[in-house]
């Protein structure tokens, strides 16, 4: 069960673990959708990017541009209940290597930015 602001939603049965990377390697719990559940994950990149004026004194290299990447998980139950989770991460651009993998290293501007559980609509709607 996942709980947000006092509302709970049963995601489904535990289906193992997924690798989450990191050092040491970590995992995150995976859940199998129950019959009739609909789940989707979408990833969007911001249309605007901005120049970065910083220098990394350790390596001498720093991204020259950044943009935001948004991941949206939507989980709908047959009853009409709905879970929405949205994460925002920054993605840097390196002229020699292109767009880097989005990461959560910037404090205050990355990570989970929205968590919402909407109840089932009243019967008859």
N, CA, C and O atoms as a DFTB+ gen file, in Angstrom:
500 C
 N C O
     1  1       0.847      -1.177       0.000
     2  2       0.000       0.000       0.000
     3  2       0.888       1.234       0.000
     4  3       1.913       1.287       0.680
     5  1       0.474       2.214      -0.771
     6  2       1.152       3.504      -0.813
     7  2       0.205       4.520      -0.204
     8  3      -0.984       4.532      -0.522
     9  1       0.722       5.371       0.669
    10  2      -0.104       6.370       1.340
    11  2       0.422       7.762       1.033
    12  3       1.624       8.016       1.119
    13  1      -0.498       8.671       0.669
    14  2      -0.160      10.057       0.374
    15  2      -1.211      10.933       1.041
    16  3      -2.401      10.824       0.746
    17  1      -0.765      11.799       1.938
    18  2      -1.675      12.734       2.619
    19  2      -2.897      12.042       3.225
    20  3      -4.014      12.551       3.124
    21  1      -2.690      10.901       3.844
    22  2      -3.771      10.205       4.520
    23  2      -4.617       9.311       3.631
    24  3      -5.480       8.596       4.141
    25  1      -4.407       9.324       2.339
    26  2      -5.129       8.438       1.415
    27  2      -4.205       7.293       1.044
    28  3      -3.012       7.494       0.815
    29  1      -4.768       6.079       0.985
    30  2      -3.965       4.917       0.642
    31  2      -4.434       4.267      -0.645
    32  3      -5.604       4.371      -1.012
    33  1      -3.521       3.599      -1.327
    34  2      -3.828       2.882      -2.557
    35  2      -2.993       1.612      -2.579
    36  3      -1.774       1.660      -2.418
    37  1      -3.652       0.474      -2.779
    38  2      -2.958      -0.808      -2.886
    39  2      -2.449      -0.934      -4.311
    40  3      -3.237      -0.976      -5.256
    41  1      -1.132      -0.994      -4.466
    42  2      -0.560      -1.086      -5.807
    43  2      -0.725      -2.483      -6.393
    44  3      -1.049      -2.626      -7.572
    45  1      -0.509      -3.498      -5.591
    46  2      -0.590      -4.868      -6.082
    47  2       0.336      -5.741      -5.267
    48  3       0.814      -5.341      -4.205
    49  1       0.584      -6.929      -5.767
    50  2       1.444      -7.855      -5.030
    51  2       2.911      -7.582      -5.345
    52  3       3.250      -7.132      -6.440
    53  1       3.765      -7.858      -4.383
    54  2       5.201      -7.655      -4.543
    55  2       5.720      -8.608      -5.616
    56  3       5.426      -9.803      -5.590
    57  1       6.493      -8.072      -6.557
    58  2       6.985      -8.867      -7.679
    59  2       8.502      -8.897      -7.731
    60  3       9.078      -9.135      -8.792
    61  1       9.161      -8.659      -6.593
    62  2      10.616      -8.716      -6.571
    63  2      11.238      -7.348      -6.431
    64  3      10.609      -6.412      -5.936
    65  1      12.484      -7.237      -6.871
    66  2      13.253      -5.996      -6.776
    67  2      13.849      -5.646      -8.129
    68  3      14.139      -6.524      -8.942
    69  1      14.028      -4.353      -8.358
    70  2      14.682      -3.851      -9.562
    71  2      15.969      -3.156      -9.152
    72  3      16.011      -2.511      -8.105
    73  1      17.024      -3.275      -9.957
    74  2      18.269      -2.583      -9.613
    75  2      18.076      -1.071      -9.708
    76  3      17.473      -0.574     -10.659
    77  1      18.590      -0.350      -8.720
    78  2      18.477       1.108      -8.710
    79  2      19.827       1.781      -8.908
    80  3      19.909       3.009      -8.942
    81  1      20.889       0.984      -9.038
    82  2      22.216       1.541      -9.253
    83  2      22.811       2.064      -7.966
    84  3      22.396       1.682      -6.872
    85  1      23.768       2.925      -8.105
    86  2      24.415       3.507      -6.940
    87  2      25.574       2.667      -6.456
    88  3      25.811       1.560      -6.940
    89  1      26.292       3.213      -5.490
    90  2      27.416       2.523      -4.889
    91  2      27.259       2.574      -3.386
    92  3      27.321       3.676      -2.839
    93  1      27.063       1.498      -2.681
    94  2      26.937       0.144      -3.213
    95  2      25.621      -0.012      -3.967
    96  3      24.703       0.786      -3.774
    97  1      25.514      -1.034      -4.829
    98  2      24.286      -1.224      -5.609
    99  2      23.068      -1.354      -4.699
   100  3      23.111      -2.037      -3.676
   101  1      21.988      -0.694      -5.087
   102  2      20.749      -0.744      -4.323
   103  2      19.625      -1.256      -5.215
   104  3      19.777      -1.360      -6.432
   105  1      18.504      -1.571      -4.595
   106  2      17.339      -2.021      -5.350
   107  2      16.106      -1.259      -4.885
   108  3      16.096      -0.661      -3.810
   109  1      15.070      -1.293      -5.715
   110  2      13.772      -0.743      -5.349
   111  2      12.736      -1.835      -5.525
   112  3      12.892      -2.722      -6.364
   113  1      11.685      -1.768      -4.735
   114  2      10.635      -2.787      -4.786
   115  2       9.847      -2.667      -6.088
   116  3       9.561      -1.565      -6.555
   117  1       9.503      -3.812      -6.663
   118  2       8.684      -3.862      -7.868
   119  2       7.338      -4.495      -7.505
   120  3       7.276      -5.423      -6.699
   121  1       6.276      -3.988      -8.102
   122  2       4.929      -4.485      -7.830
   123  2       4.253      -4.854      -9.135
   124  3       4.408      -4.173     -10.148
   125  1       3.489      -5.957      -9.094
   126  2       2.731      -6.391     -10.261
   127  2       1.334      -5.790     -10.167
   128  3       0.686      -5.861      -9.122
   129  1       0.886      -5.211     -11.243
   130  2      -0.456      -4.635     -11.271
   131  2      -1.499      -5.734     -11.080
   132  3      -1.331      -6.855     -11.559
   133  1      -2.576      -5.395     -10.374
   134  2      -3.681      -6.336     -10.206
   135  2      -4.510      -6.349     -11.487
   136  3      -4.448      -5.398     -12.267
   137  1      -5.289      -7.417     -11.720
   138  2      -6.131      -7.464     -12.913
   139  2      -7.030      -6.223     -13.002
   140  3      -7.694      -5.856     -12.032
   141  1      -7.039      -5.595     -14.156
   142  2      -7.852      -4.400     -14.371
   143  2      -7.125      -3.096     -14.112
   144  3      -7.606      -2.036     -14.511
   145  1      -5.957      -3.152     -13.442
   146  2      -5.174      -1.943     -13.207
   147  2      -4.536      -1.479     -14.510
   148  3      -4.175      -2.291     -15.362
   149  1      -4.404      -0.185     -14.652
   150  2      -3.687       0.398     -15.783
   151  2      -2.565       1.258     -15.214
   152  3      -2.811       2.125     -14.376
   153  1      -1.358       1.026     -15.657
   154  2      -0.240       1.848     -15.200
   155  2       0.559       2.305     -16.406
   156  3       0.680       1.592     -17.402
   157  1       1.100       3.511     -16.294
   158  2       1.918       4.039     -17.381
   159  2       3.021       4.911     -16.797
   160  3       2.865       5.514     -15.735
   161  1       4.126       4.964     -17.506
   162  2       5.243       5.824     -17.139
   163  2       5.623       6.614     -18.382
   164  3       5.931       6.040     -19.427
   165  1       5.600       7.932     -18.259
   166  2       6.007       8.772     -19.385
   167  2       7.180       9.636     -18.960
   168  3       7.295      10.023     -17.797
   169  1       8.045       9.932     -19.911
   170  2       9.216      10.767     -19.661
   171  2       9.196      11.905     -20.678
   172  3       9.112      11.681     -21.886
   173  1       9.275      13.127     -20.162
   174  2       9.263      14.307     -21.022
   175  2      10.470      15.179     -20.704
   176  3      10.917      15.252     -19.559
   177  1      10.979      15.827     -21.718
   178  2      12.083      16.761     -21.551
   179  2      11.568      18.168     -21.794
   180  3      10.744      18.388     -22.682
   181  1      12.056      19.127     -21.003
   182  2      11.601      20.507     -21.184
   183  2      12.047      21.018     -22.552
   184  3      13.098      20.631     -23.065
   185  1      11.234      21.887     -23.124
   186  2      11.565      22.451     -24.428
   187  2      12.674      23.487     -24.326
   188  3      13.412      23.720     -25.284
   189  1      12.784      24.105     -23.155
   190  2      13.793      25.139     -22.953
   191  2      14.966      24.579     -22.168
   192  3      14.794      23.793     -21.237
   193  1      16.152      24.995     -22.557
   194  2      17.350      24.689     -21.784
   195  2      18.007      26.021     -21.439
   196  3      17.698      27.045     -22.048
   197  1      18.909      26.008     -20.465
   198  2      19.525      27.250     -20.039
   199  2      21.038      27.061     -19.946
   200  3      21.521      25.969     -19.647
   201  1      21.784      28.152     -20.210
   202  2      23.249      28.048     -20.131
   203  2      23.704      27.915     -18.682
   204  3      23.077      28.446     -17.765
   205  1      24.797      27.203     -18.500
   206  2      25.374      26.993     -17.166
   207  2      26.705      27.719     -17.122
   208  3      27.573      27.499     -17.966
   209  1      26.856      28.583     -16.132
   210  2      28.093      29.337     -15.989
   211  2      28.781      28.886     -14.704
   212  3      28.774      29.599     -13.700
   213  1      29.367      27.707     -14.749
   214  2      30.086      27.183     -13.589
   215  2      31.288      26.390     -14.060
   216  3      31.354      25.971     -15.215
   217  1      32.235      26.187     -13.164
   218  2      33.435      25.438     -13.491
   219  2      33.691      24.430     -12.385
   220  3      33.623      24.765     -11.203
   221  1      33.982      23.210     -12.765
   222  2      34.324      22.160     -11.820
   223  2      35.841      22.180     -11.655
   224  3      36.572      21.832     -12.583
   225  1      36.316      22.585     -10.478
   226  2      37.757      22.699     -10.255
   227  2      38.448      21.343     -10.139
   228  3      39.666      21.252     -10.292
   229  1      37.679      20.292      -9.869
   230  2      38.270      18.951      -9.757
   231  2      38.609      18.388     -11.135
   232  3      39.708      17.873     -11.343
   233  1      37.670      18.484     -12.077
   234  2      37.881      17.884     -13.399
   235  2      38.111      18.918     -14.486
   236  3      38.639      18.596     -15.551
   237  1      37.714      20.173     -14.223
   238  2      37.837      21.205     -15.248
   239  2      36.700      21.184     -16.240
   240  3      36.647      22.027     -17.136
   241  1      35.774      20.226     -16.098
   242  2      34.663      20.124     -17.036
   243  2      33.351      20.322     -16.296
   244  3      33.203      19.929     -15.139
   245  1      32.422      20.928     -16.977
   246  2      31.100      21.160     -16.424
   247  2      30.115      21.243     -17.587
   248  3      30.495      21.667     -18.679
   249  1      28.863      20.849     -17.378
   250  2      27.893      20.989     -18.468
   251  2      27.772      22.452     -18.889
   252  3      27.864      23.354     -18.057
   253  1      27.567      22.676     -20.174
   254  2      27.401      24.036     -20.668
   255  2      25.924      24.431     -20.738
   256  3      25.594      25.617     -20.757
   257  1      25.049      23.440     -20.774
   258  2      23.599      23.682     -20.802
   259  2      22.927      22.688     -19.865
   260  3      23.475      21.620     -19.591
   261  1      21.745      23.035     -19.377
   262  2      20.920      22.126     -18.572
   263  2      19.472      22.237     -19.030
   264  3      19.049      23.247     -19.593
   265  1      18.725      21.164     -18.771
   266  2      17.286      21.164     -19.001
   267  2      16.652      20.237     -17.967
   268  3      17.342      19.435     -17.338
   269  1      15.350      20.349     -17.798
   270  2      14.624      19.492     -16.869
   271  2      14.062      18.283     -17.602
   272  3      13.654      18.372     -18.760
   273  1      14.049      17.148     -16.903
   274  2      13.427      15.918     -17.409
   275  2      12.388      15.511     -16.369
   276  3      12.685      15.443     -15.176
   277  1      11.163      15.241     -16.832
   278  2      10.056      14.880     -15.953
   279  2       9.646      13.434     -16.201
   280  3       9.481      13.015     -17.346
   281  1       9.482      12.671     -15.116
   282  2       8.958      11.300     -15.194
   283  2       7.618      11.293     -14.475
   284  3       7.518      11.747     -13.335
   285  1       6.574      10.771     -15.150
   286  2       5.220      10.754     -14.592
   287  2       4.716       9.317     -14.548
   288  3       4.563       8.668     -15.583
   289  1       4.458       8.827     -13.329
   290  2       3.860       7.506     -13.139
   291  2       2.392       7.700     -12.827
   292  3       2.037       8.425     -11.898
   293  1       1.541       7.053     -13.601
   294  2       0.099       7.090     -13.384
   295  2      -0.379       5.653     -13.196
   296  3      -0.098       4.787     -14.025
   297  1      -1.104       5.401     -12.099
   298  2      -1.605       4.053     -11.787
   299  2      -3.093       4.182     -11.523
   300  3      -3.493       4.824     -10.551
   301  1      -3.932       3.576     -12.381
   302  2      -5.392       3.663     -12.250
   303  2      -5.963       2.307     -11.857
   304  3      -5.610       1.274     -12.425
   305  1      -6.855       2.338     -10.871
   306  2      -7.541       1.133     -10.417
   307  2      -8.886       1.043     -11.124
   308  3      -9.418       2.069     -11.548
   309  1      -9.458      -0.164     -11.266
   310  2     -10.770      -0.306     -11.902
   311  2     -11.862       0.511     -11.196
   312  3     -12.843       0.907     -11.824
   313  1     -11.691       0.761      -9.900
   314  2     -12.675       1.532      -9.139
   315  2     -12.666       3.014      -9.508
   316  3     -13.608       3.736      -9.182
   317  1     -11.610       3.474     -10.185
   318  2     -11.480       4.879     -10.524
   319  2     -10.444       5.608      -9.692
   320  3     -10.104       6.752      -9.993
   321  1      -9.928       4.954      -8.631
   322  2      -8.854       5.569      -7.861
   323  2      -7.641       5.744      -8.775
   324  3      -7.421       4.969      -9.705
   325  1      -6.856       6.796      -8.478
   326  2      -5.722       7.081      -9.354
   327  2      -4.554       7.630      -8.545
   328  3      -4.727       8.499      -7.691
   329  1      -3.366       7.110      -8.828
   330  2      -2.124       7.585      -8.227
   331  2      -1.328       8.319      -9.295
   332  3      -1.142       7.811     -10.401
   333  1      -0.859       9.516      -8.959
   334  2       0.016      10.278      -9.845
   335  2       1.277      10.650      -9.084
   336  3       1.208      11.267      -8.022
   337  1       2.432      10.273      -9.629
   338  2       3.729      10.649      -9.071
   339  2       4.529      11.321     -10.178
   340  3       4.612      10.804     -11.293
   341  1       5.115      12.469      -9.871
   342  2       5.920      13.199     -10.858
   343  2       7.270      13.533     -10.238
   344  3       7.347      14.087      -9.141
   345  1       8.336      13.188     -10.960
   346  2       9.707      13.497     -10.556
   347  2      10.301      14.479     -11.551
   348  3       9.998      14.423     -12.742
   349  1      11.150      15.382     -11.062
   350  2      11.883      16.288     -11.946
   351  2      13.371      16.101     -11.677
   352  3      13.810      16.100     -10.527
   353  1      14.140      15.943     -12.750
   354  2      15.588      15.809     -12.655
   355  2      16.228      16.760     -13.650
   356  3      15.641      17.083     -14.682
   357  1      17.426      17.203     -13.335
   358  2      18.168      18.042     -14.267
   359  2      19.060      17.174     -15.139
   360  3      19.599      16.159     -14.697
   361  1      19.200      17.597     -16.383
   362  2      20.041      16.889     -17.349
   363  2      21.021      17.907     -17.933
   364  3      20.612      18.948     -18.447
   365  1      22.311      17.598     -17.849
   366  2      23.338      18.495     -18.365
   367  2      23.755      18.125     -19.778
   368  3      23.622      16.979     -20.208
   369  1      24.260      19.117     -20.485
   370  2      24.757      18.906     -21.848
   371  2      26.254      19.145     -21.871
   372  3      26.732      20.204     -21.463
   373  1      26.982      18.168     -22.346
   374  2      28.436      18.256     -22.497
   375  2      28.725      18.304     -23.991
   376  3      28.353      17.376     -24.710
   377  1      29.378      19.360     -24.484
   378  2      29.625      19.474     -25.922
   379  2      30.345      18.263     -26.513
   380  3      30.142      17.942     -27.684
   381  1      31.173      17.592     -25.732
   382  2      31.896      16.434     -26.246
   383  2      31.087      15.144     -26.228
   384  3      31.376      14.228     -26.997
   385  1      30.086      15.057     -25.370
   386  2      29.346      13.809     -25.222
   387  2      27.850      13.909     -25.367
   388  3      27.166      12.888     -25.317
   389  1      27.308      15.116     -25.547
   390  2      25.865      15.284     -25.706
   391  2      25.149      15.343     -24.356
   392  3      25.763      15.634     -23.329
   393  1      23.851      15.066     -24.370
   394  2      23.048      15.121     -23.153
   395  2      23.407      13.959     -22.243
   396  3      23.432      12.804     -22.668
   397  1      23.685      14.279     -20.981
   398  2      24.043      13.270     -19.983
   399  2      22.774      12.628     -19.415
   400  3      21.666      13.091     -19.683
   401  1      22.942      11.569     -18.635
   402  2      21.807      10.956     -17.956
   403  2      21.260      11.925     -16.921
   404  3      22.033      12.575     -16.217
   405  1      19.919      12.036     -16.815
   406  2      19.352      12.898     -15.770
   407  2      19.759      12.372     -14.399
   408  3      19.829      11.162     -14.183
   409  1      20.029      13.296     -13.472
   410  2      20.390      12.854     -12.129
   411  2      19.737      13.742     -11.084
   412  3      19.171      14.788     -11.400
   413  1      19.823      13.316      -9.861
   414  2      19.228      14.047      -8.754
   415  2      20.253      14.657      -7.852
   416  3      20.082      14.645      -6.633
   417  1      21.325      15.198      -8.411
   418  2      22.402      15.707      -7.570
   419  2      22.208      17.154      -7.146
   420  3      22.892      17.617      -6.234
   421  1      21.307      17.872      -7.772
   422  2      21.102      19.278      -7.426
   423  2      20.076      19.383      -6.300
   424  3      18.919      19.004      -6.483
   425  1      20.482      19.887      -5.149
   426  2      19.577      20.031      -4.008
   427  2      18.501      21.066      -4.297
   428  3      18.774      22.143      -4.826
   429  1      17.265      20.712      -3.934
   430  2      16.177      21.669      -4.015
   431  2      15.485      21.751      -5.357
   432  3      14.406      22.337      -5.437
   433  1      16.046      21.198      -6.406
   434  2      15.399      21.330      -7.716
   435  2      15.111      19.977      -8.367
   436  3      14.602      19.939      -9.487
   437  1      15.419      18.888      -7.707
   438  2      15.193      17.596      -8.322
   439  2      14.518      16.645      -7.344
   440  3      14.500      16.873      -6.135
   441  1      13.966      15.578      -7.898
   442  2      13.323      14.553      -7.089
   443  2      11.820      14.574      -7.259
   444  3      11.300      15.146      -8.216
   445  1      11.127      13.947      -6.323
   446  2       9.667      13.859      -6.372
   447  2       9.077      15.239      -6.135
   448  3       9.322      15.852      -5.096
   449  1       8.295      15.733      -7.101
   450  2       7.709      17.064      -6.959
   451  2       6.192      17.017      -6.805
   452  3       5.581      18.018      -6.432
   453  1       5.573      15.862      -7.087
   454  2       4.121      15.740      -6.888
   455  2       3.768      14.305      -6.561
   456  3       4.231      13.376      -7.223
   457  1       2.946      14.125      -5.537
   458  2       2.404      12.819      -5.167
   459  2       0.940      13.039      -4.827
   460  3       0.609      13.841      -3.954
   461  1       0.069      12.326      -5.520
   462  2      -1.360      12.571      -5.361
   463  2      -2.142      11.278      -5.555
   464  3      -1.897      10.535      -6.506
   465  1      -3.079      11.012      -4.657
   466  2      -4.019       9.901      -4.829
   467  2      -5.406      10.508      -4.932
   468  3      -5.871      11.180      -4.012
   469  1      -6.060      10.269      -6.051
   470  2      -7.422      10.761      -6.249
   471  2      -8.389       9.627      -5.940
   472  3      -8.211       8.511      -6.430
   473  1      -9.405       9.898      -5.136
   474  2     -10.368       8.834      -4.790
   475  2     -11.224       8.464      -5.993
   476  3     -11.266       9.176      -6.996
   477  1     -11.905       7.331      -5.864
   478  2     -12.827       6.887      -6.904
   479  2     -13.976       7.888      -6.990
   480  3     -14.420       8.407      -5.966
   481  1     -14.464       8.165      -8.204
   482  2     -15.600       9.065      -8.319
   483  2     -16.852       8.452      -7.675
   484  3     -16.963       7.229      -7.594
   485  1     -17.776       9.272      -7.224
   486  2     -19.010       8.736      -6.624
   487  2     -19.741       7.828      -7.609
   488  3     -19.690       8.032      -8.822
   489  1     -20.424       6.820      -7.061
   490  2     -21.178       5.879      -7.917
   491  2     -22.211       6.653      -8.739
   492  3     -22.800       7.628      -8.271
   493  1     -22.413       6.193      -9.973
   494  2     -23.394       6.819     -10.843
   495  2     -22.821       7.894     -11.736
   496  3     -23.565       8.545     -12.470
   497  1     -21.520       8.094     -11.692
   498  2     -20.905       9.107     -12.576
   499  2     -20.122       8.446     -13.666
   500  3     -19.534       9.129     -14.504
